Amino acid sequence: MSLSKEQIEHYREFGWVSPIDIMSEDEAAYYLSRLEQAELDYPGQFSARYRNNAHISFPFMAELAFNKKIVSAAASLVGENMSLLGTVLFAKEPKSSSYVSWHQDATYMGLASNNLTTGWLALTHSNLENGCVAVIPKTHHQGMVKHNDTFGEDNILTRGQEVADIDKSTAVNLILRPGQMSFHGPWLVHGSLPNNSDSRRIGLALQSYLGDDVKPARGEHHVMHIQGAPVSNDFIEVPRPSETYSEENRLARDKANDAFADVLYEGAKMKRNM
Ligand SMILES: O=C(O)CCC(=O)C(=O)O
């Protein structure tokens, strides 16, 4: 399902596009139940501190990264030759104070081009009460801006990085039902508030789909080939898993996570216990 001309224009002008219907609520509930079962069966593998790249060791997560509708929508934004840098499970527990400060994705990613897009797939409802993602329109036009590292206790981001001067009055809330998604660009300022509801708020960020002109600017990057031309030798390619939590895929995930943590924390004053 390629995005329409209007949706692509909206993304280019405002920095995001949402909501996009990917799957039914029933299908999203199926993936949520797979996730919740896997959380029980493999304790710690989806925890707040180990939330990156579960798609490397769990086939049901990879299925989402390869979902035809998602891939074709992402290809409308970055081109047909695509790889995936990583996934992040953004789970906010009921009545939790976890939040995401205003930031741009590309800040510490260590990539040399901005031809990438983050897809955020809602596995639960995502709304004002439970802290949906909010975006500041058109901020991507200013390129990369300065962030301050706060390492805030409840801040979900690695370094608690934050853009200081933001006009929050223009923020737009991306309200999604389970099975809908949004895409935002790497320079769009966005964040989210705590979950004040009695239920979990869970989104899977496909972060990010990379076009074929994207190269590492620094550090080691592990990517999964999604479609089109093979991944450039500048990246390390990780295989799509066919087996749940095999030793090989578990190690591949750890290597990808360690390498990405080195990239994200480069030059940081401290490191969280990841
Ligand atoms: O899930 C959230 O609240 C924040 C997501 C986010 O920052 C992202 O997907 O880039």
The ligand as an ORCA input file, in Angstrom:
! r2SCAN-3c Opt
* xyz 0 1
  O       6.719      5.999     21.759
  C       6.987      7.124     22.131
  O       6.383      7.668     23.033
  C       8.089      7.905     21.463
  C       8.481      7.333     20.153
  C       9.654      7.994     19.510
  O      10.279      8.870     20.030
  C      10.030      7.517     18.181
  O       9.420      6.579     17.666
  O      10.953      8.095     17.594
*
